[in-house]
Amino acid sequence: MFSNKPDAEQARWYAVQCKGGESFRAEEHLTHQGFNVFHPTLKSRKKRKGKLEWVTEPLFPYYLFIQLDQINSNWRPIRSTRGVGRIVTFGSQPAVISDELVALLKQRGDTTASDPAFQPGEAITVESGPFAGQSATFHQQLEHARTGEERAIILLQWLNRPQEVEVPLSHLLR
């Protein structure tokens, strides 16, 4: 997938290493400079301020791809672009990324990590609410709860038998 012998007249893909947490900034600035940039992303659920939210994050943290040719492209502004650390190299040569790999990543588009937050039967802990600190077993996620917030049914041990309890999904931890 990596090759070190590009045809100088043909545009190739190269990996750009970005500064920590600045790959979206680097993408924006490189695009404004007229470069063809590809930044594969992943949509996943993260807990923010006590609620599960969908967030878009880089598929490859700290990296994005840029298409350049060795004759006509002006490589100089890339290094001084905000968010860019360097172009990835093998020795002194920029590392060429195969067109097939980039095409495959583009074909997949934005990837969504849509797995449920917990699996049925998984041991969990209630982090907050009236059952805070209790160990439980995850039973089922409720997608369309009457309150509009994502909720789950968990099994708590009460009176020597499991009891089904409905709680906000954001109250649970692995």
ChimeraX attribute file (.defattr): number of C-alpha atoms within 10 A of each C-alpha:
attribute: neighborCount
match mode: 1-to-1
recipient: residues
	/A:1	9
	/A:2	11
	/A:3	11
	/A:4	13
	/A:5	10
	/A:6	17
	/A:7	11
	/A:8	12
	/A:9	12
	/A:10	13
	/A:11	17
	/A:12	19
	/A:13	24
	/A:14	24
	/A:15	20
	/A:16	25
	/A:17	21
	/A:18	25
	/A:19	17
	/A:20	12
	/A:21	14
	/A:22	18
	/A:23	25
	/A:24	18
	/A:25	16
	/A:26	26
	/A:27	26
	/A:28	16
	/A:29	17
	/A:30	20
	/A:31	14
	/A:32	10
	/A:33	12
	/A:34	8
	/A:35	18
	/A:36	14
	/A:37	20
	/A:38	18
	/A:39	21
	/A:40	20
	/A:41	20
	/A:42	17
	/A:43	17
	/A:44	16
	/A:45	18
	/A:46	15
	/A:47	11
	/A:48	11
	/A:49	8
	/A:50	13
	/A:51	15
	/A:52	18
	/A:53	14
	/A:54	16
	/A:55	14
	/A:56	15
	/A:57	17
	/A:58	17
	/A:59	16
	/A:60	13
	/A:61	17
	/A:62	19
	/A:63	28
	/A:64	25
	/A:65	21
	/A:66	22
	/A:67	18
	/A:68	21
	/A:69	17
	/A:70	14
	/A:71	12
	/A:72	11
	/A:73	12
	/A:74	11
	/A:75	13
	/A:76	8
	/A:77	10
	/A:78	20
	/A:79	14
	/A:80	10
	/A:81	18
	/A:82	18
	/A:83	23
	/A:84	24
	/A:85	20
	/A:86	17
	/A:87	20
	/A:88	17
	/A:89	14
	/A:90	10
	/A:91	8
	/A:92	7
	/A:93	11
	/A:94	19
	/A:95	21
	/A:96	22
	/A:97	20
	/A:98	15
	/A:99	16
	/A:100	10
	/A:101	13
	/A:102	17
	/A:103	11
	/A:104	10
	/A:105	17
	/A:106	13
	/A:107	9
	/A:108	9
	/A:109	12
	/A:110	17
	/A:111	14
	/A:112	14
	/A:113	12
	/A:114	10
	/A:115	9
	/A:116	10
	/A:117	16
	/A:118	19
	/A:119	14
	/A:120	13
	/A:121	13
	/A:122	12
	/A:123	16
	/A:124	18
	/A:125	18
	/A:126	23
	/A:127	17
	/A:128	16
	/A:129	11
	/A:130	10
	/A:131	15
	/A:132	12
	/A:133	12
	/A:134	13
	/A:135	19
	/A:136	22
	/A:137	21
	/A:138	22
	/A:139	18
	/A:140	18
	/A:141	21
	/A:142	15
	/A:143	11
	/A:144	10
	/A:145	13
	/A:146	9
	/A:147	8
	/A:148	8
	/A:149	16
	/A:150	17
	/A:151	21
	/A:152	24
	/A:153	19
	/A:154	27
	/A:155	21
	/A:156	19
	/A:157	13
	/A:158	9
	/A:159	7
	/A:160	7
	/A:161	9
	/A:162	13
	/A:163	14
	/A:164	18
	/A:165	13
	/A:166	16
	/A:167	21
	/A:168	20
	/A:169	21
	/A:170	22
	/A:171	19
	/A:172	24
	/A:173	14
	/A:174	12
